């Protein structure tokens, strides 16, 4: 019985940790877009592809953050 209880607690802990990671997935995508945009601006090699990629990641991350947080809560 005690082993089953410990296993259930461990399972719940993993579920909470994955839920928190999922909630922050959109923010991580936004951060990736901002990092790419920063590198592009600082190096001065601005092409439409690089700017479009960073904008796409930022918008996708924002939408993902909104949708995921509505689903998880």
N, C-alpha and C positions, 0 to 999 in steps of 0.2 A: 504494500500500500504506500509506503513512504517513497519508494522508487518511482511509482506512478505519479505521485504528487510532485516530486522534483522534476520529472519529465514534463509534466503539464506546465509548471512554472517556467521552465526553460523555453518551452514552446511559446508561451505567452510573451516572454521577454524578446524572443526573436521576431514575433509578429509586430510588437510595438516598435522595435528598431527598424524593421522593414517599412512600416507605415510612416515613420519619421523620415526615412530616406526617400520614400516615394513623394512625400509632401514637398521635399526640397529639390526634386529632380528638375522642375521647371526653372528654379533659381540657378541651378548649376548650368543649365543650357544658356540662360541669359548671361551668366558670368563668362562662359566660354565665348559667346559672341562679343562681349565687351573686351575681353583679352585680345581676340583677333583684331578687333577694330583699333585697339590701342597700338598693337604691333604695326599695323598698316600705317597709321598716322605717324608714329615715331620714326619709322624707317623711310617714310616719304615715298613709298611705292604704291600709290593709290590707283588701283585698277577697279573697273566696274565689278569684276568677278569677286574680288576680295571684299569690297564694300557691300555687295549684294549678299554674300555669304554671311557676313557679320550681322547685317540687318535681318536676314531670314532667321538666323539663330535667336536673335533677341525677340523677334515677334513670336516665333514658335515657342520659345521658353515662356513668354508671358501668357500665351494662350494655354499652354500645357499647365502652367501653375494655377490658372483660374479653374480649368476643367478638373484637374486632379484634386484640388482642395475642395471642390464641390462634391466630388464622388467619395472622398475619404471621410469627410466629416459627416 
